[in-house]
Amino acid sequence: MTEPRALLRRCGAEFVGTFALVFAGAGAIVINAQQSNVITHIGISATFGLVIMVMIYAVGHISGAHFNPAVTLAFASTRHFPAREVVPYWIAQFGAAIAAAAVLRMMFGNVAELGSTQPSGSMLQSFWLELILTFGLMFVIVSVATDARAVGQAAAIAIGGTVGLAAMFGGPISGASMNTARSFGPALISGEFNALWIYFLAPPIGAVLGALTYGAIRGES
């Protein structure tokens, strides 16, 4: 059968894309901390947005370029993705995030907790911020990925721009993770589990709500 091989290829693409996201994004945080703020917060935000953009262009045609368990869940919840492939995608995404964080620790040590996402304000504040940011991200993703009226070639720019924008203003408060795997990988390898529950709950809720809201606005039956 070719289906298991096709799924393996899609999961491989998810692994590469998620690895790149965590290695570049969390890596920018690590290098910024090690090199006395040389990259700056704006640079870190741009790094997250740009790596998402280029990896969508690179492998979006293979796997759909989720790179995020919350995105996979939201697509499955709105019947834009087969439920049987959710767990394999999650394994690829979490595995890639852990691998990227492990490589960063090997290279730099446990600097800046390997870019772990942590609240700087109250936990409730960060929970709502992560939920709202992920809602907005998924609203954009599902619009450009599933609606034929959207400009398909601009999908990577729209999604990468949304990630960069969210990181720019939300990062100082919650880390602007919007991605459970991106938070879990650095947390596991650095041993920093403070408030990890926020990043396991808020992004999936926000993503599903974002996808459902766009579906209601566009008039899905």
N, C-alpha and C positions, 0 to 999 in steps of 0.2 A: 504494500500500500504506500502511496505517496503522501498521504495526509500527515502521518507522524513526522516524516522528513520536513514537510512544509511547516508544521508547527515548530519543529526544532529550529528551522531557519528564522522564523519569526521571533522565537525566544532569544536566539543568538543576537538578532538585531536589537531587541530590547535590552539585552545585557550590555552590548557595546554602547548604546545610547545612554543608559542609566549610569554606567561606569564613567563615561565622559562627563556627564552632568555633575556627579559627585567629585570626581577627581579635579575638574576645572573649578567648579563653584566653591566647594569646601576647600580646595587647594588654594584658591585666591585668598580665603580668610586666613588660612595657615601662614601663607607667605606674607600677607599684610601684617600679621602679628609679629612674625619673625624679623621683618625688615622695616620696622618702625613706621607703619602706616603708609608705605610707599604706593600701594595700590589704591587706597582710600575706599570709603564706603560706596561712592559712585562707581568706582572701578569694579568693585565686587558685584554690584548690582548689574552692571553691564556684562560682566563675565557670565553670570547666570543666564541672562537673556540671550547672549550671543551663542553660548554653547547649545542651548535648546534650539535656537534657530538653525544652526549649521547641522545638528544631528537630525532634525526633521527633514532637511533637504537630503541628508545622506542616506537615511534608512526609513523614512516615512512611507515610501512606496513598498517596503517589505513588511513591516510590522504595524504600521499605523502610528508609530512613534509616540507611544503612551509615556514611557519612562517614569511612570508614577502609578502606584497601586490604586490611588483614589480615582484617577482617570479611567483605568481599566474597569473598576467597579461601576463607575457612572455610565460608561458606555454599555456595559452588560445590563445594568438596571433599566436602561432605556431601549434595550434590544437592538443596539447598534454593534454589539460584539457578542460572540457565542459564549454562553456561560461556562461551557466545558473547558474553555481556554483561559479562564480567569486565573486559576491556581498556577498553571505553568508560567503565565506572564508574571505573576507575583513572585514566584521562585526566581525567575531571571532578574527581576528588578531588585529584590532584596539582596540576592546573591551578588549582583553587580555593585550595589551600594556598599556592602560589607567589604568586598574585594578592593574597591577604590579607597576606602578609609584605611584598610590595612596597608596598602601601598604608600599612602600619605604618611602613616605612622612610621613605616620602615625608612622613608626618606627623611622626614623632618622631626621625628619624635612626637610626643603628645602635645604639640604646640596648639594653643587655643582650642583644646579639646577636639582637635581635628575638624573644626568648623561646626560643632554640634549646635543645634538650634535650642536656645533657651530664652525664657521670658525675661525682659528687663524691667517690666512693670508687674502688675498683678497677673496671676494665672488666668483669671477670668477675662481680663482685658486681652491677653494673648490668644485665648481660646476663641473669642469672638472675632478677633482680627484674622486669625488663620481661617476660620470658617468663611468669613466674608471675602477674603482674598482668593480662596480656592473656588468659591462660588463664581466670582468674576472670571477667573482663569478658565474654569470649565465652560462657562457661558460662551466665552470666545472660542474655545476649542471645538465645542459641538457645533457652533454656527459655521465655522469655516471648514469643518471636516465632514459634515453630514448634509448641509444645505446646498443644493446645486446652484442656488442663486448667488452664493458667496463666491468671491474671486479665489479660486483654488491655489493659484501660483503664489498668492500673498499669504497663505496660511502660516508658513514658517515665520514670516516677519510679524504677523499679528500676534501669534502665540509667544514668540520670543520677546516681543515688545511688551506684552502683558506681564510676563515673568520679570523682566527688568524693571518695569514701572512699579510692580508690587514690592519687589525687593528694595527699591529705592526709598519708598516711604514707609513700608511696613517692617523692613529688616531691623531697624533700631529697637523696635518694641518686641516682636515675636520671633525674629529671624526670617520671617516670610518664607517658611518652608513650603507650604502647600503640597507637601509630598512626604508620605510616611516613610518610604524607603530612604529618601535623602536625609531624613532626621535619624532613622534607626541605625544606618551603617556607621556614621561617625560616633553615635552614642555608644553602640556596642563595643567598638574598638577602643574608644577612649575611656570607657567606664563611666561616662557622664549621663546618668539616667534621670536627672532632675526634670520633672514636669513632662516626661516623654509621653504621658497619656494625652496631653493636648494634641500632639502631632499624630497620634493614632486615631483620635476621634474627630477633631475638627475638619481636617482635609477630606475624609470620605463623606462626611455629612454635607459639607459645602459643595463638593463636586457633584454629588447626586442631585442636590437641590438646584444647582446651576444647570445641569443637563435637563432636568424636568421643567424648569422655568423656560428655557429656550424652546423646548418641545411644545409647551403650552402657547407661547407667543407666536410660533410659526404655524400653529394649528394642526399638530399631529393628531391623528385619530387614535 
